[in-house]
Amino acid sequence: MNPHNTSRRHVLGAGLALGATALSAGAAAATTAPSAGAAGTLRIGDMKIARLGYGAMRITGEGVWGEPTDARTCRAVLRRALDLGVNFIDTANSYGPHVSERLIAEALHPYPKGLVIATKGGFTRAGPDRWSADCRPEALRAACEGSLARLKVERIDLYQIHIPYEDSTGELAGLQKEGKLRHIGISNVRAEHLDKARALVQVVSVQNRYNVADRGSDAILATCERERIAFIPWAPLGKSGRDSTPETGARANLEAVARERGISPQKAQLVWLLSRSNVLVPIPGTSKVAHLEDNVSAAALRFTRAEMQRIG
Ligand SMILES: NC(=O)c1ccc[n+]([C@@H]2O[C@H](COP(=O)([O-])OP(=O)(O)OC[C@H]3O[C@@H](n4cnc5c(N)ncnc54)[C@H](OP(=O)(O)O)[C@@H]3O)[C@@H](O)[C@H]2O)c1
């Protein structure tokens, strides 16, 4: 079902039942709803996205394994994301595995124009919370073909590879030439990986763990800023994985600023990322509509220079 059809039906229904007054009340409500577009936009290759996206790893079972406990709500979260102007969704064949991609297609296909779905390959799964890398060219090709089928697309907008070895990146270049991949991104990389991958293909995005308490990718973020490559920080709320830098108190400082601003700590973490660099595209993950709305409402805020200095 097309989410835009849903909201349009909703507005038209309200108008028919309650007349013009209800319609203008609806319009006023719509203007106060959070909008991902308030974060500004970023070009990824020839695509333009709102700089606040949605991470679809959380619409799976415990340990990113199997079906979610409430698939109906997960589909509602995906539709609500689009209603709120999110037009960048991050997923991977390994989330479930296959569950996240399948739910995205169930909820959103046929996709509205301008929606960018980024997926990934290179990890296999043996059970809850168990991940192992498999970036062999033949494995990547099979993963890519599977994602094309599950997402019901002829070409993947952004295909990200976990750990870009030379032969695996070469395989992606081949898939791109065949028209199956629009753009290529890399994930979980150090600066030298980025250099090597860029020698083989045009890399439009880097996806590394990065948040207020994990600055391990500051150097690669600087490169992305210089080269205008999108940096997609995973675990923007610090939930999955482990911090790669020592504790500095930045998270506690940020929570103090959040209290003063009267916003949730989660929202504050997203505001920090949006304020930190204009190539950052946070992709907070959630399985709840209320959390999604809180996260998207971060798009309209920025911390002042003084607040950023205080957070550290
Ligand atoms: N490239 C990689 O190797 C890699 C690795 C991990 C993740 N990722 C991507 O990055 C995305 C984000 O990472 P993540 O999902 O692991 O971590 P995250 O975004 O830092 O945190 C998600 C967690 O925070 C909770 N949450 C979200 N919004 C909230 C709010 N407003 N208030 C309170 N709790 C909130 C969610 O629970 P509820 O469901 O209860 O809201 C969920 O448990 C993933 O979805 C995935 O697309 C990529």
The ligand as an SDF file (V2000), in Angstrom:
LIG
                    3D

 48 52  0  0  0  0  0  0  0  0999 V2000
   26.4010   -1.2110    9.0990 N   0  0  0  0  0  0  0  0  0  0  0  0
   26.2970   -1.9040   10.2120 C   0  0  0  0  0  0  0  0  0  0  0  0
   27.1370   -2.7620   10.5250 O   0  0  0  0  0  0  0  0  0  0  0  0
   25.1340   -1.6470   11.1250 C   0  0  0  0  0  0  0  0  0  0  0  0
   25.1190   -2.1990   12.4110 C   0  0  0  0  0  0  0  0  0  0  0  0
   24.0370   -1.9200   13.2350 C   0  0  0  0  0  0  0  0  0  0  0  0
   22.9910   -1.1120   12.7880 C   0  0  0  0  0  0  0  0  0  0  0  0
   23.0190   -0.6140   11.5210 N   0  0  0  0  0  0  0  0  0  0  0  0
   21.9250    0.2710   11.0080 C   0  0  0  0  0  0  0  0  0  0  0  0
   21.8380    1.3900   11.8830 O   0  0  0  0  0  0  0  0  0  0  0  0
   20.4840    1.5460   12.3330 C   0  0  0  0  0  0  0  0  0  0  0  0
   20.4780    2.1860   13.7130 C   0  0  0  0  0  0  0  0  0  0  0  0
   21.1980    1.3970   14.6390 O   0  0  0  0  0  0  0  0  0  0  0  0
   20.4720    0.6030   15.8020 P   0  0  0  0  0  0  0  0  0  0  0  0
   19.0290    0.3940   15.4480 O   0  0  0  0  0  0  0  0  0  0  0  0
   21.2870   -0.5690   16.0910 O   0  0  0  0  0  0  0  0  0  0  0  0
   20.6380    1.5140   17.0760 O   0  0  0  0  0  0  0  0  0  0  0  0
   20.0920    2.9400   17.5120 P   0  0  0  0  0  0  0  0  0  0  0  0
   19.3870    3.6030   16.3880 O   0  0  0  0  0  0  0  0  0  0  0  0
   21.2190    3.6260   18.1510 O   0  0  0  0  0  0  0  0  0  0  0  0
   19.0500    2.5610   18.6650 O   0  0  0  0  0  0  0  0  0  0  0  0
   17.8980    1.8200   18.4070 C   0  0  0  0  0  0  0  0  0  0  0  0
   17.3100    1.4390   19.7480 C   0  0  0  0  0  0  0  0  0  0  0  0
   16.8650    2.6010   20.4360 O   0  0  0  0  0  0  0  0  0  0  0  0
   15.4740    2.5080   20.7720 C   0  0  0  0  0  0  0  0  0  0  0  0
   14.8750    3.8110   20.4240 N   0  0  0  0  0  0  0  0  0  0  0  0
   14.7960    4.3850   19.2000 C   0  0  0  0  0  0  0  0  0  0  0  0
   14.2440    5.6110   19.2810 N   0  0  0  0  0  0  0  0  0  0  0  0
   13.9570    5.8190   20.5750 C   0  0  0  0  0  0  0  0  0  0  0  0
   13.3600    6.8960   21.2930 C   0  0  0  0  0  0  0  0  0  0  0  0
   12.9700    8.0140   20.6790 N   0  0  0  0  0  0  0  0  0  0  0  0
   13.1980    6.7680   22.6400 N   0  0  0  0  0  0  0  0  0  0  0  0
   13.5930    5.6430   23.2970 C   0  0  0  0  0  0  0  0  0  0  0  0
   14.1810    4.5970   22.6640 N   0  0  0  0  0  0  0  0  0  0  0  0
   14.3530    4.6760   21.3160 C   0  0  0  0  0  0  0  0  0  0  0  0
   14.9330    1.3880   19.9200 C   0  0  0  0  0  0  0  0  0  0  0  0
   13.9670    0.6550   20.6410 O   0  0  0  0  0  0  0  0  0  0  0  0
   12.4130    0.6330   20.1900 P   0  0  0  0  0  0  0  0  0  0  0  0
   12.3160   -0.3180   19.0550 O   0  0  0  0  0  0  0  0  0  0  0  0
   11.7520    0.1860   21.4430 O   0  0  0  0  0  0  0  0  0  0  0  0
   12.0760    2.0450   19.8120 O   0  0  0  0  0  0  0  0  0  0  0  0
   16.1500    0.5090   19.6770 C   0  0  0  0  0  0  0  0  0  0  0  0
   16.3020   -0.4320   20.7170 O   0  0  0  0  0  0  0  0  0  0  0  0
   19.9330    0.1210   12.2810 C   0  0  0  0  0  0  0  0  0  0  0  0
   18.5210    0.1070   12.3150 O   0  0  0  0  0  0  0  0  0  0  0  0
   20.5500   -0.3810   11.0040 C   0  0  0  0  0  0  0  0  0  0  0  0
   19.7950    0.0910    9.8900 O   0  0  0  0  0  0  0  0  0  0  0  0
   24.0740   -0.8690   10.6950 C   0  0  0  0  0  0  0  0  0  0  0  0
  1  2  1  0
  2  3  2  0
  2  4  1  0
  4  5  1  0
  4 48  2  0
  5  6  2  0
  6  7  1  0
  7  8  2  0
  8  9  1  0
  8 48  1  0
  9 10  1  0
  9 46  1  0
 10 11  1  0
 11 12  1  0
 11 44  1  0
 12 13  1  0
 13 14  1  0
 14 15  2  0
 14 16  1  0
 14 17  1  0
 17 18  1  0
 18 19  2  0
 18 20  1  0
 18 21  1  0
 21 22  1  0
 22 23  1  0
 23 24  1  0
 23 42  1  0
 24 25  1  0
 25 26  1  0
 25 36  1  0
 26 27  1  0
 26 35  1  0
 27 28  2  0
 28 29  1  0
 29 30  1  0
 29 35  2  0
 30 31  1  0
 30 32  2  0
 32 33  1  0
 33 34  2  0
 34 35  1  0
 36 37  1  0
 36 42  1  0
 37 38  1  0
 38 39  2  0
 38 40  1  0
 38 41  1  0
 42 43  1  0
 44 45  1  0
 44 46  1  0
 46 47  1  0
M  CHG  2   8   1  16  -1
M  END
$$$$
